[in-house]
Amino acid sequence: MTTARTIRKHRDGITAAIDRGLSNGRHEGLNNKVRLIIRRAYGFHSAEAALATVMLACGPVNLKLPYHTPPTHM
């Protein structure tokens, strides 16, 4: 009963994710990587050092949505 209610409540988001081919796999992978780096960084003297380690390992993250198309100029 509660599963059906949850699906009905989030139906628009579910159908949009299926239609557009969206997945949160990349975000989950990046989140896991950051958590592992933070765990390794335990004992650093500052949060800036831990953040620098995360930025060094992950680099600039440029996520592109699958349905995003660059604007065309006429």
N, CA, C and O of each residue as an XYZ file, in Angstrom:
296
protein
N       0.816     -1.191      0.000
C       0.000      0.000      0.000
C       0.860      1.256      0.000
O       0.589      2.184     -0.762
N       1.893      1.305      0.840
C       2.722      2.513      0.904
C       3.588      2.659     -0.343
O       3.899      3.780     -0.745
N       3.982      1.545     -0.963
C       4.778      1.625     -2.184
C       3.972      2.272     -3.305
O       4.481      3.135     -4.021
N       2.743      1.867     -3.453
C       1.885      2.439     -4.489
C       1.663      3.930     -4.240
O       1.657      4.724     -5.181
N       1.484      4.304     -2.994
C       1.280      5.716     -2.652
C       2.533      6.533     -2.991
O       2.444      7.643     -3.514
N       3.684      5.967     -2.685
C       4.943      6.662     -2.985
C       5.121      6.825     -4.486
O       5.534      7.888     -4.949
N       4.818      5.795     -5.244
C       4.949      5.875     -6.708
C       3.988      6.911     -7.272
O       4.360      7.693     -8.147
N       2.758      6.923     -6.780
C       1.799      7.930     -7.248
C       2.269      9.339     -6.904
O       2.114     10.260     -7.705
N       2.832      9.506     -5.735
C       3.294     10.825     -5.289
C       4.431     11.353     -6.166
O       4.502     12.552     -6.439
N       5.315     10.460     -6.605
C       6.493     10.869     -7.373
C       6.399     10.487     -8.849
O       7.420     10.404     -9.532
N       5.206     10.259     -9.337
C       5.020      9.786    -10.711
C       5.639     10.724    -11.750
O       6.286     10.256    -12.687
N       5.452     12.025    -11.601
C       5.997     12.965    -12.593
C       7.521     12.880    -12.667
O       8.093     12.860    -13.757
N       8.166     12.829    -11.522
C       9.626     12.721    -11.503
C      10.119     11.400    -12.055
O      11.145     11.353    -12.734
N       9.403     10.331    -11.770
C       9.791      9.010    -12.264
C       9.683      8.953    -13.787
O      10.594      8.477    -14.464
N       8.567      9.440    -14.316
C       8.406      9.408    -15.774
C       9.396     10.346    -16.463
O       9.882     10.034    -17.550
N       9.699     11.481    -15.854
C      10.686     12.390    -16.446
C      12.068     11.737    -16.481
O      12.789     11.872    -17.470
N      12.443     11.034    -15.413
C      13.740     10.364    -15.375
C      13.825      9.267    -16.422
O      14.870      9.088    -17.048
N      12.742      8.533    -16.618
C      12.728      7.457    -17.616
C      12.754      8.044    -19.025
O      13.503      7.567    -19.878
N      11.948      9.070    -19.276
C      11.886      9.678    -20.611
C      13.206     10.312    -21.015
O      13.620     10.205    -22.169
N      13.866     10.966    -20.079
C      15.105     11.690    -20.384
C      16.359     10.866    -20.159
O      17.457     11.321    -20.479
N      16.223      9.684    -19.623
C      17.382      8.819    -19.409
C      18.288      9.296    -18.291
O      19.504      9.115    -18.352
N      17.702      9.905    -17.272
C      18.503     10.426    -16.165
C      18.820      9.330    -15.160
O      18.028      8.414    -14.941
N      19.993      9.447    -14.558
C      20.412      8.522    -13.518
C      21.286      9.286    -12.550
O      21.978     10.224    -12.943
N      21.262      8.897    -11.290
C      22.113      9.574    -10.316
C      23.389      8.774    -10.055
O      24.052      8.989     -9.041
N      23.736      7.866    -10.944
C      24.925      7.038    -10.785
C      26.210      7.840    -10.693
O      27.064      7.540     -9.860
N      26.362      8.848    -11.529
C      27.576      9.670    -11.494
C      27.685     10.417    -10.174
O      28.766     10.513     -9.593
N      26.572     10.939     -9.711
C      26.589     11.685     -8.458
C      26.922     10.780     -7.280
O      27.681     11.158     -6.388
N      26.346      9.581     -7.285
C      26.620      8.636     -6.204
C      28.088      8.217     -6.214
O      28.702      8.092     -5.155
N      28.648      8.002     -7.390
C      30.061      7.640     -7.499
C      30.975      8.750     -6.997
O      31.942      8.494     -6.280
N      30.663      9.978     -7.379
C      31.465     11.112     -6.924
C      31.328     11.300     -5.418
O      32.314     11.586     -4.739
N      30.123     11.142     -4.892
C      29.893     11.262     -3.462
C      30.696     10.209     -2.697
O      31.290     10.512     -1.663
N      30.716      8.982     -3.198
C      31.472      7.914     -2.558
C      32.967      8.230     -2.574
O      33.660      8.020     -1.578
N      33.457      8.729     -3.696
C      34.873      9.074     -3.812
C      35.244     10.172     -2.819
O      36.287     10.092     -2.170
N      34.403     11.190     -2.696
C      34.670     12.289     -1.762
C      34.666     11.774     -0.323
O      35.515     12.167      0.478
N      33.728     10.905      0.006
C      33.686     10.353      1.366
C      34.954      9.572      1.695
O      35.475      9.671      2.806
N      35.450      8.795      0.733
C      36.677      8.041      0.965
C      37.875      8.968      1.145
O      38.741      8.707      1.980
N      37.929     10.035      0.379
C      39.027     10.998      0.505
C      38.965     11.696      1.853
O      39.996     11.886      2.499
N      37.772     12.080      2.284
C      37.615     12.743      3.581
C      38.031     11.798      4.708
O      38.660     12.222      5.678
N      37.682     10.534      4.581
C      38.088      9.562      5.598
C      39.610      9.435      5.647
O      40.201      9.327      6.721
N      40.232      9.450      4.472
C      41.696      9.394      4.412
C      42.325     10.657      4.958
O      43.429     10.625      5.500
N      41.615     11.784      4.815
C      42.155     13.084      5.218
C      41.989     13.346      6.706
O      42.338     14.424      7.187
N      41.460     12.371      7.443
C      41.282     12.551      8.888
C      42.642     12.845      9.516
O      43.603     12.109      9.291
N      42.723     13.904     10.291
C      43.981     14.288     10.912
C      44.649     15.464     10.227
O      45.660     15.970     10.713
N      44.096     15.908      9.099
C      44.644     17.116      8.480
C      44.438     18.277      9.436
O      43.518     18.252     10.253
N      45.273     19.281      9.345
C      45.205     20.402     10.274
C      44.094     21.385      9.948
O      43.707     22.182     10.803
N      43.577     21.344      8.733
C      42.521     22.296      8.376
C      41.565     21.662      7.372
O      41.897     20.699      6.682
N      40.384     22.230      7.318
C      39.403     21.772      6.340
C      39.840     22.138      4.933
O      39.489     21.448      3.976
N      40.606     23.220      4.795
C      41.090     23.632      3.471
C      42.002     22.571      2.877
O      41.979     22.342      1.668
N      42.802     21.921      3.712
C      43.690     20.869      3.217
C      42.877     19.673      2.717
O      43.204     19.088      1.685
N      41.830     19.313      3.439
C      40.976     18.213      3.006
C      40.254     18.581      1.708
O      40.148     17.754      0.802
N      39.761     19.811      1.616
C      39.090     20.261      0.401
C      40.056     20.281     -0.779
O      39.682     19.925     -1.896
N      41.283     20.693     -0.535
C      42.288     20.697     -1.603
C      42.554     19.278     -2.092
O      42.745     19.058     -3.288
N      42.568     18.324     -1.180
C      42.764     16.933     -1.571
C      41.596     16.435     -2.423
O      41.803     15.726     -3.408
N      40.383     16.804     -2.049
C      39.209     16.418     -2.837
C      39.286     17.040     -4.224
O      39.050     16.358     -5.221
N      39.611     18.315     -4.298
C      39.694     18.988     -5.603
C      40.821     18.406     -6.456
O      40.692     18.320     -7.677
N      41.913     18.012     -5.826
C      43.023     17.419     -6.565
C      42.617     16.067     -7.145
O      42.948     15.753     -8.288
N      41.905     15.274     -6.361
C      41.520     13.939     -6.813
C      40.356     13.978     -7.804
O      40.333     13.202     -8.759
N      39.401     14.864     -7.588
C      38.197     14.888     -8.426
C      38.285     15.897     -9.553
O      37.626     15.743    -10.582
N      39.090     16.925     -9.368
C      39.235     17.937    -10.394
C      37.956     18.729    -10.605
O      36.981     18.547     -9.876
N      37.958     19.592    -11.581
C      36.722     20.330    -11.864
C      35.688     19.372    -12.450
O      35.968     18.642    -13.401
N      34.518     19.388    -11.882
C      33.463     18.483    -12.311
C      32.516     19.237    -13.234
O      31.913     20.236    -12.845
N      32.398     18.751    -14.444
C      31.480     19.335    -15.420
C      30.459     18.279    -15.794
O      30.730     17.404    -16.617
N      29.292     18.361    -15.192
C      28.245     17.405    -15.501
C      27.332     17.985    -16.572
O      26.880     19.125    -16.467
N      27.069     17.196    -17.596
C      26.178     17.626    -18.664
C      24.925     16.783    -18.614
O      24.990     15.556    -18.535
N      23.798     17.439    -18.660
C      22.540     16.723    -18.679
C      22.341     16.102    -20.055
O      22.707     16.706    -21.063
N      21.770     14.913    -20.109
C      21.652     14.233    -21.410
C      20.733     14.939    -22.392
O      20.862     14.742    -23.601
N      19.817     15.749    -21.907
C      18.898     16.422    -22.817
C      19.319     17.859    -23.102
O      18.594     18.594    -23.772
N      20.488     18.269    -22.598
C      20.951     19.633    -22.802
C      21.577     19.753    -24.185
O      22.457     18.975    -24.555
N      21.117     20.726    -24.926
C      21.725     21.013    -26.222
C      22.183     22.466    -26.207
O      21.472     23.336    -25.704
N      23.349     22.729    -26.748
C      23.810     24.116    -26.745
C      22.906     24.992    -27.589
O      22.373     24.541    -28.603
N      22.728     26.237    -27.183
C      21.872     27.132    -27.964
C      22.464     27.408    -29.330
O      23.680     27.535    -29.474
N      21.610     27.499    -30.326
C      22.063     27.820    -31.672
C      21.798     29.294    -31.942
O      20.750     29.832    -31.586
N      22.741     29.912    -32.558
C      22.611     31.336    -32.884
C      22.187     31.472    -34.326
O      22.744     30.828    -35.215
N      21.197     32.313    -34.552
C      20.695     32.514    -35.909
C      21.258     33.749    -36.508
O      20.944     34.079    -37.652
